Amino acid sequence: MQGNTLRGTSGSTPAVLGLRQNLAQFMLLVAVNALVGGTLGQERTVLPLLASQEFHLDLYTGALTYILAFGLSKAAMNYFAGTLSDRYGRKPVLIAGWLAAVPVPVMLIVGPSWGWIVAANVLLGVSQGLTWSTAVIMKMDLVGPKQRGLAMGFNEAAGYLGVAVTALATGYLATAYGLRPAPFLLGAAYIALGLGLTVLAVRETHHHARTEAAGHVSAQGGAHAGLTTGQVFTLTSFKDRSLSAASQAGLVNNLNDGLAWGLFPVLFAGAGLGLGQIGILAAAYPAAWGAAQLVTGAASDRWGRKWFIAAGMLVQAAALAVIASAHGFAPWLAGAVVLGLGTAMVYPTLLAAIGDVAHPAWRARSVGVYRLWRDGGFAVGALLSGVLADLYGIPAAIAAVAVLTAVSGLVVAVRMRGNDHAAGQTP
């Protein structure tokens, strides 16, 4: 495992890069991100059913307003998380993210109108953008370039296994005790534990990024250390082939995740499935996604990023097509598992691909821009899938998103460079 020791650009005590050398802090951050995922997972099974059964929102577009609110606020906070963590350090941003989540379970429990639920999801998006983005950045800081895919695999696996376990648990809690308040009390416990661990045990990692910057080799000439925030945005979004290809794939990936979050439980409930079965289906997708990332992230370190991403998008498209055309618990379960496996091929690999090209001096900002586009997919998915479901039904909405996902994979195959995963490594 990597163990580079270089003096940071500030002249401070050298930081040691590598997973083994920073294992305790790395695993603590893995645990913190599992709690971040669990905070999101409290909604996956329950909220779509709350919209239809308690607030009587018949139109899918109306019910999906909470995902739109979540996606917009999370996307914006992803962008600011990178800039703020470069300016003030990683740990203060992580703490701020947990503090933003504190009111969310209370609002979900006592909210007398749908507006309260939407407002809670604005705060949840703020929290998720700050906490998840910062956890990603801190793990990149600690491990250095050689094990970036492995680090992202662990990070995303922890987060989405947290989503899956909580989605399953809240399904059973809702069956036993009702849609409110029991499922959201679990989320409140996650927030309290995550905030406590962050304040008491997590250490700052910004100096690790400065250490890596001293030996960084840029992937291409425009990716030097001295870029402004505006230049980082333009390069990540449009100009660099690999960064822009990753950004559009991230957006489409979360577009179909927003579809799965908002419409799958409604589709399953409409077919007569009970809360327990819906909870299993809601958990199967992020569970397969989370567990498989332990393999796919590390594999992309060895074999490269491009074809993992392109193939993963096509696998997701095929799984969505199966879900759109199937009927019944068993085929939907198979489709959900395959969708999770395709997402696992893509999710940590996209983050690692951004880290490969971005200079450590502005990597946090580039990750923020990528995650701005990626989580903007929640908002796009909520609007697009809601409108299509209202007009043509849920299966047609799922089929349309399957086509978009396949096209995104082809864009990656054509546009992304194939050798960036080795470019940022210190010689």
C-alpha positions in Angstrom: 0.0 0.0 0.0 1.1 3.5 -0.7 3.1 5.4 1.9 4.4 8.6 0.4 5.7 11.1 2.8 6.2 14.6 1.4 6.2 18.0 3.0 3.0 19.9 2.4 3.2 23.1 0.5 2.6 25.1 3.6 5.8 23.8 5.2 4.0 22.1 8.0 4.7 18.6 9.5 4.6 16.1 6.6 1.4 14.1 6.2 1.6 10.4 5.3 -0.6 9.2 2.5 -2.0 5.7 2.2 -4.9 3.5 3.4 -2.8 1.4 5.8 -1.1 4.4 7.3 -4.4 6.2 7.9 -6.6 3.1 8.6 -8.2 4.3 11.8 -9.3 7.6 10.5 -10.3 6.1 7.2 -12.6 3.5 8.9 -14.0 6.1 11.2 -15.0 8.1 8.1 -16.5 5.0 6.6 -18.7 4.6 9.7 -19.7 8.3 9.5 -20.7 7.9 5.9 -22.8 4.8 6.7 -24.7 7.1 9.1 -25.0 9.7 6.4 -26.5 7.1 4.2 -28.8 5.9 6.9 -30.1 9.5 7.4 -31.2 9.4 3.8 -32.5 5.9 4.0 -35.1 6.8 6.6 -37.2 8.2 3.7 -36.7 5.6 0.9 -39.6 3.3 1.8 -41.9 5.5 3.8 -42.1 8.9 2.2 -43.6 7.9 -1.2 -46.3 6.1 0.7 -46.8 9.0 3.1 -47.4 11.2 0.1 -50.2 9.0 -1.3 -51.8 7.6 1.9 -51.6 10.5 4.4 -51.4 13.6 2.3 -53.5 12.1 -0.6 -51.3 13.4 -3.4 -52.6 11.7 -6.5 -50.4 13.2 -9.2 -46.9 11.7 -9.3 -45.4 15.1 -10.1 -46.8 16.6 -6.9 -45.6 13.7 -4.8 -42.2 14.0 -6.3 -41.7 17.6 -5.2 -39.8 16.4 -2.2 -37.2 14.7 -4.4 -37.0 17.9 -6.5 -36.4 20.0 -3.3 -33.8 17.5 -2.0 -32.0 17.3 -5.4 -31.7 21.0 -5.8 -30.5 21.8 -2.3 -28.1 18.8 -2.3 -26.7 19.8 -5.7 -26.0 23.4 -4.5 -24.4 22.3 -1.3 -22.2 19.8 -3.1 -20.7 22.7 -5.0 -20.3 24.9 -1.9 -18.9 21.9 0.1 -15.8 21.8 -2.0 -15.1 25.5 -2.0 -15.8 25.8 1.8 -13.6 22.8 2.6 -10.7 24.3 0.7 -11.2 27.6 2.5 -12.0 26.5 6.1 -11.0 22.9 6.3 -12.9 19.6 5.9 -14.0 19.0 9.5 -16.0 22.2 10.0 -18.0 21.6 6.9 -18.7 18.0 8.0 -20.0 19.3 11.4 -22.1 21.9 9.6 -23.7 19.2 7.5 -24.8 17.2 10.6 -26.2 20.3 12.3 -28.3 21.0 9.2 -29.9 17.5 9.6 -31.0 17.9 13.2 -34.5 19.4 12.5 -35.3 16.9 9.7 -36.8 13.9 11.7 -38.9 16.3 13.8 -40.3 18.0 10.7 -41.1 14.6 9.1 -42.8 13.4 12.3 -44.9 16.4 13.1 -45.4 18.1 9.7 -49.1 18.8 9.3 -48.9 19.6 5.6 -46.9 18.5 2.6 -45.0 21.8 2.6 -43.4 20.7 5.9 -42.1 17.5 4.2 -40.7 19.5 1.3 -39.0 21.9 3.7 -37.5 19.0 5.6 -36.1 17.7 2.3 -34.5 21.0 1.6 -32.6 20.7 4.9 -31.9 17.0 4.2 -30.4 18.0 0.9 -28.2 20.7 2.5 -27.0 18.1 5.1 -26.3 15.3 2.5 -24.4 17.7 0.2 -22.1 18.9 3.0 -21.6 15.6 4.8 -21.3 13.1 1.9 -19.2 15.4 -0.3 -16.8 16.1 2.6 -16.5 12.4 3.5 -15.6 11.7 -0.1 -13.0 14.5 -0.1 -11.5 13.4 3.2 -11.0 9.8 2.1 -9.3 11.0 -1.1 -7.0 13.1 1.0 -6.0 10.2 3.2 -5.3 7.5 0.7 -3.5 9.3 -2.1 -3.8 8.5 -5.8 -2.9 4.8 -6.0 -5.9 3.5 -4.1 -8.5 6.1 -5.0 -10.9 3.7 -6.5 -10.7 1.4 -3.5 -11.3 4.4 -1.2 -14.4 5.5 -3.2 -15.7 1.9 -3.2 -15.6 1.8 0.6 -17.1 5.2 0.9 -20.0 4.6 -1.4 -20.5 1.1 -0.1 -20.9 2.3 3.4 -23.3 5.1 2.4 -25.6 3.0 0.3 -25.5 0.0 2.6 -26.6 2.5 5.2 -29.4 3.5 2.9 -30.4 -0.1 2.2 -30.4 -1.3 5.8 -32.4 1.7 6.9 -34.9 1.4 4.0 -35.5 -2.2 5.1 -35.8 -1.4 8.8 -38.2 1.5 8.2 -40.4 -0.7 6.1 -40.8 -3.1 9.0 -41.2 -0.2 11.5 -43.9 1.3 9.3 -45.7 -2.1 9.1 -45.6 -2.6 12.9 -46.1 1.0 14.1 -47.4 3.1 11.2 -45.8 5.5 8.8 -45.1 8.1 11.6 -43.2 8.5 13.9 -41.3 5.3 14.4 -39.3 5.2 11.1 -38.0 8.7 11.6 -36.9 8.1 15.1 -34.2 5.8 13.6 -33.0 8.7 11.5 -32.8 11.0 14.6 -30.5 8.4 16.3 -28.2 8.3 13.2 -27.9 12.1 13.2 -27.1 12.3 16.9 -24.4 9.5 16.6 -22.9 11.0 13.4 -22.6 14.5 14.9 -21.0 13.1 18.1 -18.4 11.0 16.2 -17.5 13.9 14.0 -17.0 16.4 16.8 -15.1 14.1 19.1 -13.1 11.8 16.8 -12.8 12.9 13.2 -9.5 14.8 12.4 -8.8 17.3 9.7 -7.3 16.0 6.4 -6.7 19.1 4.4 -2.9 18.9 5.0 -2.9 15.5 3.3 -4.2 17.1 0.1 -1.3 19.7 0.3 1.2 16.9 0.7 -0.2 15.1 -2.4 -0.1 18.4 -4.4 3.7 18.6 -4.0 4.2 15.5 -6.2 1.1 15.6 -8.4 1.4 15.1 -12.2 -1.5 16.7 -14.1 -3.4 14.6 -16.6 -3.4 17.3 -19.2 -2.0 20.8 -19.5 -5.1 22.7 -18.5 -5.4 21.0 -15.2 -2.6 22.9 -13.4 -2.7 23.9 -9.7 -3.6 27.6 -10.1 -7.1 27.5 -11.5 -9.8 29.8 -10.2 -13.1 28.4 -9.0 -14.8 29.5 -12.2 -12.1 27.8 -14.3 -12.6 24.6 -12.3 -16.3 24.7 -12.9 -15.9 25.2 -16.7 -13.2 22.5 -17.0 -15.2 20.0 -15.0 -18.5 20.7 -16.6 -17.5 21.2 -20.3 -13.9 21.5 -21.4 -12.1 18.4 -20.1 -13.3 15.3 -22.0 -13.0 13.0 -19.0 -14.4 15.4 -16.4 -17.3 16.4 -18.5 -18.2 12.8 -19.5 -18.2 11.9 -15.9 -20.4 14.8 -15.0 -23.1 13.9 -17.5 -23.0 10.3 -16.5 -23.4 11.2 -12.9 -26.4 13.4 -13.7 -28.1 10.6 -15.6 -27.2 8.0 -12.9 -28.9 10.0 -10.2 -31.8 10.8 -12.6 -32.7 7.1 -12.6 -32.0 6.9 -8.8 -34.6 9.7 -8.3 -37.0 7.7 -10.4 -36.4 4.6 -8.3 -36.8 6.5 -5.1 -40.0 8.3 -6.0 -41.9 5.9 -8.3 -40.8 2.3 -7.5 -42.7 2.2 -4.2 -45.8 3.6 -5.8 -45.5 1.1 -8.7 -45.1 -1.8 -6.2 -47.9 -0.7 -4.0 -50.2 -0.3 -7.0 -49.6 -3.9 -7.8 -50.8 -5.0 -4.4 -47.5 -5.6 -2.6 -47.5 -5.1 1.1 -45.2 -2.8 3.1 -42.8 -5.6 4.0 -42.3 -6.6 0.3 -42.0 -3.0 -0.8 -39.3 -2.5 1.9 -37.4 -5.5 0.6 -37.5 -4.1 -3.0 -36.6 -0.6 -1.8 -33.6 -2.1 0.0 -32.4 -4.6 -2.6 -31.3 -1.9 -5.1 -29.1 0.1 -2.7 -27.9 -3.1 -1.0 -26.6 -4.6 -4.2 -25.2 -1.2 -5.2 -23.5 -0.7 -1.8 -22.0 -4.2 -1.4 -20.7 -4.5 -5.0 -18.8 -1.2 -4.7 -16.3 -2.9 -2.5 -15.2 -4.8 -5.6 -15.8 -2.4 -8.4 -13.9 0.6 -6.9 -10.8 -1.4 -6.4 -11.1 -3.1 -9.8 -11.1 0.2 -11.5 -7.8 1.0 -9.9 -6.3 -1.9 -11.8 -8.2 -1.9 -15.1 -9.2 1.7 -15.6 -12.3 3.8 -15.2 -13.8 4.3 -18.7 -15.2 0.9 -19.5 -16.5 0.2 -16.0 -18.5 3.4 -16.3 -19.8 2.8 -19.9 -20.7 -0.8 -19.2 -22.3 0.1 -15.8 -24.6 2.6 -17.5 -25.7 0.0 -20.0 -26.4 -2.6 -17.3 -28.6 0.0 -15.5 -30.5 0.7 -18.7 -31.2 -3.1 -19.2 -32.4 -3.4 -15.5 -34.7 -0.5 -15.9 -36.2 -2.0 -19.0 -36.8 -5.2 -17.1 -38.6 -3.4 -14.2 -40.7 -1.4 -16.7 -42.0 -4.5 -18.4 -42.2 -6.9 -15.5 -45.0 -7.7 -13.0 -44.6 -9.3 -9.6 -42.2 -9.4 -6.7 -39.7 -11.9 -8.1 -38.9 -10.2 -11.5 -38.9 -6.8 -9.8 -36.4 -8.1 -7.2 -34.1 -9.4 -9.9 -34.4 -6.0 -11.8 -33.6 -4.1 -8.6 -30.5 -6.2 -7.9 -29.2 -5.8 -11.4 -29.8 -2.1 -11.3 -27.8 -2.0 -8.1 -24.9 -3.9 -9.7 -24.8 -1.6 -12.7 -24.8 1.4 -10.4 -22.0 -0.1 -8.4 -19.9 -0.3 -11.5 -20.4 3.5 -12.1 -20.7 5.3 -8.8 -17.3 5.0 -7.1 -15.5 4.9 -10.5 -16.9 8.2 -11.5 -15.6 9.8 -8.3 -12.2 8.2 -8.7 -12.2 9.4 -12.4 -12.7 13.0 -11.1 -9.9 12.6 -8.6 -7.6 11.2 -11.3 -7.7 14.3 -13.4 -8.3 17.1 -10.8 -5.2 18.6 -9.2 -5.1 18.2 -5.4 -5.1 22.0 -5.0 -8.6 22.2 -6.5 -9.8 18.6 -6.3 -12.4 19.4 -3.6 -13.9 22.1 -5.8 -13.9 19.7 -8.9 -15.6 17.0 -6.8 -18.1 19.6 -5.7 -18.9 20.6 -9.3 -19.2 17.0 -10.4 -21.6 16.3 -7.5 -23.5 19.5 -8.4 -24.3 18.0 -11.8 -24.7 14.4 -10.4 -27.2 15.3 -7.7 -28.9 17.8 -10.0 -30.1 14.5 -11.6 -32.4 14.0 -8.6 -34.3 17.2 -9.6 -34.3 16.3 -13.3 -35.4 12.8 -12.6 -38.2 14.0 -10.3 -39.6 16.4 -12.9 -39.1 14.1 -15.9 -40.3 10.9 -14.4 -43.2 12.7 -12.6 -44.4 14.3 -15.8 -44.1 11.1 -17.9 -45.8 9.0 -15.2 -48.7 11.5 -15.1 -49.1 11.5 -18.9 -48.3 7.9 -19.8 -48.0 5.8 -16.6 -45.1 4.6 -14.5 -43.8 1.8 -16.8 -43.5 4.3 -19.7 -41.5 6.7 -17.5 -39.1 4.0 -16.4 -38.6 2.9 -20.1 -37.8 6.5 -21.1 -35.2 6.8 -18.4 -33.7 3.4 -19.5 -33.1 4.9 -23.0 -31.5 8.0 -21.5 -29.2 5.9 -19.4 -28.1 3.8 -22.4 -27.3 7.0 -24.3 -25.2 8.3 -21.4 -23.1 5.2 -21.4 -22.4 5.6 -25.1 -21.3 9.2 -24.5 -18.8 8.0 -21.9 -17.5 5.3 -24.4 -16.9 8.0 -27.1 -15.8 11.0 -25.0 -13.8 9.8 -21.9 -10.1 9.3 -22.2 -9.0 5.7 -21.4 -5.8 6.2 -19.4 -6.5 9.0 -16.8 -6.5 6.6 -13.8 -2.7 6.5 -13.9 -2.1 10.1 -14.7 -2.3 11.7 -11.3 -0.1 9.3 -9.5 3.2 10.5 -8.0 6.1 9.0 -9.9 
